[in-house]
Amino acid sequence: MNNIRRVGSFFSTFKFRLHPIMIPFLFLIVISGDIAYYAFIFGSLLFHEFGHLLAAKFCGFNVKSCTIMPYGGELQIVNRQKHTSSQQLALAMGGPIATSILLFISMMLPIPEQSKLITIQCVLLLINLLPILPLDGGQALVSILSVHKNFQETYEKVLTYSVILSVGGMLFLIPHLPDMLPFFLIMLFIVFNNYQQWRYRKYRLAFHRLVNKQLTR
C-alpha cells in the first residue's frame, strides 16, 4: 500500500502537457471520422510515456513535467546528468518496453480493431528506436556512449549527429509525399527541435560545467 501511495504521489508532483503540434495531428484524425484510430493513437502515446515515468520513478529521477509529442513524449528532468548511465538507459528504454508490452497484448488478445492497434505500436516502436535525439533510441545511445565520458558533452556530440541524420531523413521522405506526410511532419518537428537545441549547445555546456564545478566544491 505504501508503494502505491509513493507512486501516486510521484505522478501528482509534475505537470502533464499536450504539445501544440499534437492539435493538428489529432484534428485531422477526428475529422476523418476514425475516432477509434484517434483513441488508439492517443492511448498508445500515454501508455508509452507511462513506461518512461515508471522508469523515472524507480530510478529516482526528479520529473517536473511530461509533454506528449507525436512520437511519444518528453520529460523535463532536474539534474538529469547526475544519474548513472545505467539509470539513463533504463529511463530511455522505459517507453519502448511499455509499447512492446502493449504490442504483445494486442497480438494475443482478440480485441476490436486489433490490426490498427498492432500497427500503431509497431510504428511507435520503429520511430522511437531510431538512434537520433530526442527519440528514445538517441537517448539510449547517449547513455551507452557516456559510460566512461561526460554525459553532457556526449549529449552535445550525439545532438550534432542527430541534426544531420534527421535532416537526411526528412529529405529522404520528400519524394514519397503525400503518402508519407505524417512521417515527414514528425521528422520536420524533430529537425526543428534538434536545431533549436543545437543552437544553444555552447551555453548549455557552459552552464552544466559551472553547476558541476559548484557541486564538487
Order of alpha helices (4+ residues) and beta strands (2+ residues): alpha-beta-alpha-alpha-beta-beta-alpha-alpha-alpha-alpha-alpha-alpha
